[in-house]
Every structure is written in structure tokens, then in C-alpha cells.
Amino acid sequence: MRKNVLCNLLTIMVVSVFGLVLSSSSCHNDDDDMKEKEVSLVGTWRHDFSSGYILLIFMSDGTGHMEEYDAEEEMYHYHSSEISYYYDENKERYVLILKEAGNTYYCPILYFNETTLAFINPDDETETYTRVSK
């Protein structure tokens, strides 16, 4: 009888340790998967409007530029502005910084994922962009 109790106790301990090992390695793999799936702003984003489009080009170092193509009088006019971005830890969101004609605008990014980017522009309007490339 005592041998049965010891055998059962040993089985319970082995199963418990095995379950603990599987549980901890499973969580570790989930964390790695989340890091791989993290979405980045880096790449080119496009916003179309009635007479042209705007491209936002973000680099991995937090800098970039904006290119605006506007069709007036049957020809495209090109305009470029310096942009940068950072993560505001207090507000837990990214902020786009647009420098244009001697002015600096801080535009909160409302949302972004693999395909869509939305932020508040200097005119307090929401602009939505589509990812063109990474």
C-alpha cells in the first residue's frame, strides 16, 4: 500500500513539473510572436485628395519627409516638407511633427496598422493614409 502511495505521489510530481515547463515555454513563444508582429510606421503612406496626393515617407530613425503632388493647370506641382515622429509615453501614442514654412506642427497619430494610418492634421481634421510600401 505504501508503495502505491509513493508511486502516485511521484507521478503527480512529474506531471506537475512537466505541466509547469510546458506552460512557461508556451508563454515565452507568445511573447516572441508578439514582437515579430509589432507594426512599424516605417515606409511610404499615401493620401489621395481631389487634385492630387500626399506621400509620407518614414525612416527607421524617426525622420522622414512629406511629398505633395497637386495637379493645377494640367501639371503637377511638387512640394516637400520635413517630418519626424516619436512616441509620447505620457499620452501613449505616436506624434507626427511637420515642419513647413517656418512653422512646426504636432499632429497626434490616432491609429495605425499594417495598411492604414490616421492622424489629426494642422487644420484639426483627420487625414487617413494607406501604406504603399514598407
Disulfide bonds with the S-S distance in Angstrom:
none
